[in-house]
Amino acid sequence: IYGGRVDNVSDLRVLRTYVVSLYNKGIISQGGEIAYRVGMPSDFDFDSLLSFVAQLPDSDSPTLFGLPENIERAVQRSASTAILDQLRSLSVSDSGSLKFDREKWRSTLGPLI
């Protein structure tokens, strides 16, 4: 489920795009494709829909959103770079003090934790 905010213009545009692409006669009708290689169930009774939802994977593949398979690697690389940059900034000590400064570490690493 998309977690954007409807009071944000950009998020509202994305949400509208999802609604228009997912809620139309071609999708709602039996056999329509919800996402890449994910079709609507052929029956719409409660048990069939429950079974359909139960068979969906717990995590979404990036290809469902039109993203390349290796996008997660790029996100992890970006996060790792940010963490390394923050750790490097902590390793640069003040000229007057070489002791461990807990507050400096807490304030610098706070956004990561």
Salt bridges, closest charged atoms under 4 A:
ASP7 OD1 - ARG5 NE 3.18
ASP85 OD1 - ARG88 NH1 3.25
GLU103 OE2 - ARG106 NH1 2.81
